Amino acid sequence: MRYYYPGEFKNLIESEGFKITNSWGGYNDEEYGTGRELVVALKSFQIL
């Protein structure tokens, strides 16, 4: 298991060619970085 800080997690996702379309801090709509989880919606801009 790997722990990611909120900013580090976003940077990793974006550095791999994805765009974050929304983010939350948990499954109950907590603000990103404040809940126990890091939940993101993303889409790819790379041709796979």
C-alpha positions in Angstrom: 0.0 0.0 0.0 1.2 3.5 -0.8 0.1 6.7 1.0 -0.3 9.8 -1.2 -0.8 13.4 0.0 -3.6 15.2 -1.9 -1.3 17.4 -4.0 1.1 14.5 -4.7 -1.8 12.3 -5.9 -3.1 15.0 -8.2 0.4 15.6 -9.7 0.9 11.9 -10.3 -2.4 11.6 -12.1 -1.7 14.7 -14.3 1.9 13.7 -15.0 0.5 10.4 -16.5 -1.6 12.3 -19.1 -5.0 12.4 -17.3 -7.2 15.4 -16.6 -9.0 15.5 -13.2 -12.6 16.5 -13.8 -13.7 16.4 -10.1 -12.3 15.4 -6.7 -13.5 14.6 -3.2 -12.1 13.8 0.2 -14.4 10.8 0.6 -17.5 9.1 -0.6 -19.7 11.5 1.3 -18.7 14.6 -0.7 -16.1 15.8 1.7 -13.8 18.5 0.4 -10.7 17.0 -1.3 -7.9 16.5 1.2 -10.1 16.6 4.3 -11.7 13.2 4.3 -10.1 9.8 4.8 -10.0 8.9 1.1 -8.9 10.6 -2.1 -11.5 10.2 -4.7 -11.0 11.6 -8.2 -12.9 11.5 -11.5 -10.6 11.8 -14.5 -10.3 11.3 -18.2 -7.5 10.5 -20.5 -6.0 12.8 -23.0 -3.5 10.2 -24.3 -4.3 7.8 -27.2 -4.0 4.4 -25.7 
